[in-house]
Amino acid sequence: MADPPIVEQEPKKFYGIFTAEGAPRGFWINDVYPRQANGLLNAAIPSNAVEINEATWTALLADPSTARYANGRVFYITPPPPPPPPPPPPSRAEFDALLAEVRKLRGAS
C-alpha cells in the first residue's frame, strides 16, 4: 500500500477586521479556517479582513478594551472615564411628597 501524500501545511496566518477607529471586531486563523481547495481564503474569513502577525493578534487579545490597530501597528487609547454614579433614591418623605404631587396633578386634569 502506498504512503498517503504529504500535504504541506501553510504557515499560521492571522486575519482580523477592525472598526474605523481600529477596535478589533473579529479574528480568524488559517489553521482553523484553512484555504479552500481552489487556493482562495476560506469563505468564513470576511473579504475585508486584513492579515496580521501573531504578535499583533496577541497584543490585541491581551487588552481588548484599549488596544487598537491601524496602519500596520497596535496602539493604545485612554479609555473614557466611567459614568458618574446614579443619584441616591429619594428618602421616604421625599417619595411621599412626590407621590402626593402626582396624585394632585392627576386629580387636576
C-alpha positions as CSV (number, residue, x, y, z in Angstrom):
1,M,0.0,0.0,0.0
2,A,1.3,3.4,-0.9
3,D,2.0,6.0,1.7
4,P,-0.5,8.9,1.8
5,P,0.7,12.1,0.1
6,I,2.4,14.6,2.2
7,V,0.4,17.8,2.5
8,E,2.4,20.8,3.1
9,Q,0.8,22.9,5.9
10,E,0.6,26.6,5.3
11,P,2.4,28.7,7.9
12,K,0.0,30.0,10.6
13,K,-1.7,33.2,9.4
14,F,-4.0,35.6,11.4
15,Y,-6.7,37.8,10.0
16,G,-8.8,40.5,11.6
17,I,-11.4,43.0,10.9
18,F,-11.5,46.4,12.7
19,T,-13.7,49.4,13.1
20,A,-12.8,52.8,11.6
21,E,-11.2,53.6,15.0
22,G,-9.1,50.4,14.9
23,A,-11.1,48.4,17.5
24,P,-11.0,44.7,16.7
25,R,-14.3,43.1,15.7
26,G,-13.2,39.6,14.8
27,F,-10.2,37.3,14.2
28,W,-9.7,34.2,12.1
29,I,-6.7,31.9,12.0
30,N,-5.9,29.8,8.9
31,D,-5.3,26.6,10.9
32,V,-9.0,26.8,12.0
33,Y,-10.2,28.2,8.7
34,P,-7.9,26.6,6.0
35,R,-7.8,27.7,2.4
36,Q,-10.4,26.4,0.1
37,A,-9.4,23.7,-2.4
38,N,-9.1,26.4,-5.1
39,G,-6.4,28.2,-3.0
40,L,-8.7,31.1,-2.0
41,L,-9.1,32.1,1.6
42,N,-11.7,30.2,3.5
43,A,-15.2,31.6,2.8
44,A,-15.7,32.1,6.5
45,I,-13.0,34.8,6.6
46,P,-14.6,38.2,5.6
47,S,-13.3,39.7,2.4
48,N,-12.4,42.9,4.3
49,A,-10.2,41.0,6.8
50,V,-6.6,42.1,6.9
51,E,-3.7,39.8,7.6
52,I,-1.9,40.5,10.9
53,N,1.0,38.8,12.5
54,E,0.8,36.7,15.7
55,A,2.4,39.4,17.9
56,T,-0.3,41.8,16.8
57,W,-3.0,39.3,17.3
58,T,-1.7,38.5,20.8
59,A,-1.4,42.2,21.8
60,L,-5.0,42.9,20.6
61,L,-6.4,40.0,22.5
62,A,-4.4,40.9,25.7
63,D,-6.0,44.3,26.0
64,P,-9.3,44.4,24.1
65,S,-10.6,47.5,25.8
66,T,-7.8,49.8,24.8
67,A,-5.7,48.1,22.1
68,R,-6.4,49.3,18.6
69,Y,-4.9,48.5,15.1
70,A,-4.2,50.9,12.3
71,N,-1.6,51.4,9.6
72,G,0.0,48.1,10.4
73,R,0.6,48.8,14.1
74,V,-1.0,48.4,17.5
75,F,-1.7,51.5,19.6
76,Y,-3.5,52.1,22.8
77,I,-6.2,54.5,23.7
78,T,-7.1,56.1,27.0
79,P,-10.4,54.7,28.0
80,P,-13.2,57.2,28.7
81,P,-13.9,57.9,32.3
82,P,-16.6,55.8,33.9
83,P,-20.0,57.4,34.1
84,P,-21.0,59.2,37.3
85,P,-22.8,57.1,39.9
86,P,-26.6,57.4,39.8
87,P,-28.3,59.8,42.2
88,P,-29.4,58.3,45.5
89,P,-33.0,57.3,45.8
90,P,-35.3,59.7,47.4
91,S,-36.0,59.4,51.1
92,R,-39.4,58.1,52.2
93,A,-40.5,61.7,53.0
94,E,-39.4,62.9,49.5
95,F,-41.1,59.9,47.9
96,D,-44.3,60.6,49.7
97,A,-44.2,64.3,48.7
98,L,-43.6,63.4,45.1
99,L,-46.4,60.9,45.1
100,A,-48.8,63.4,46.7
101,E,-47.8,65.9,43.9
102,V,-48.5,63.3,41.2
103,R,-51.9,62.5,42.7
104,K,-52.7,66.1,42.9
105,L,-51.8,66.7,39.3
106,R,-53.8,63.7,38.1
107,G,-56.8,64.9,40.1
108,A,-56.4,68.4,38.5
109,S,-56.7,67.1,34.9
